[in-house]
Amino acid sequence: MIGRLNHVAIAVPDLERARAFYRDALGARVSEIEDQPEHGVRTVFVTLPNTKIELLGVLGEDSPIRGFLERHPQGGIHHICVEVEDIEAARAQLRARGVRLLGGGEPRIGAHGKPVLFLHPKDVFGTLLELEQA
């Protein structure tokens, strides 16, 4: 069902500083900061030859990143994202196996403009897993 690794997401307390670090200290190609109001996050994508790193910052009072940063003030890995060919088929297969899906299990449009689903970390051995339709 799953395909290639799309990105690893890292929550950071200072998105501008993290963006500058990846760009200036590591010489990476980084995107501009983009607000994702439907998800309550600000994003920066760091492009690597074989995948991406997504830097996540807080957007709004209800941002899921706010709670994460309260527990991990220096930041840290928030989730990993893998691709699937068909998000609806993946959802059906996971539901049939009893895997809990966040957000009511309804795909939402993610930062790349494609449908995404998040699997409950308790069902994925402590890891928040995002599925993105390829």
C-alpha positions, 0 to 999 in steps of 0.5 A: 500500500505505501510508497516512497517517503514524501517528507519528515516533518519537524516542529520548530519553535522559531520557523524563520530561524530554522529556515535560515539554518537549513539554507545558510548553515547546511546549504539546502534549497528551502521554500518560502514560509507558507501559512496553512490555515486549514491545518493551523501550521506554517510550513517550510519545505527543505528539498533534498535529492531523495525526499523533503523535510517539512519545518512546522511552525505555529499558526493560531491559538488552536495550532496542533504544533503549539501543544507539541512545542509545549511538550518539546520546547526545543522542537522535534520530529512531529510526523513522517509522510509516506505516499499512497496511490489511492487515498480512498483505497488506503482509508478503506483498507486501514479501517477494515484493519481497525486502524484509527484515522484522525480528523474523522477519517476524512481526507483533507488537502495537505500542503502539497495540494493533495489529499492526506490522512493522518493515522493515530500514533497509538496504532503506529507504535508512537509515530504520527503517520501521514499518508499523501496521495501520490 
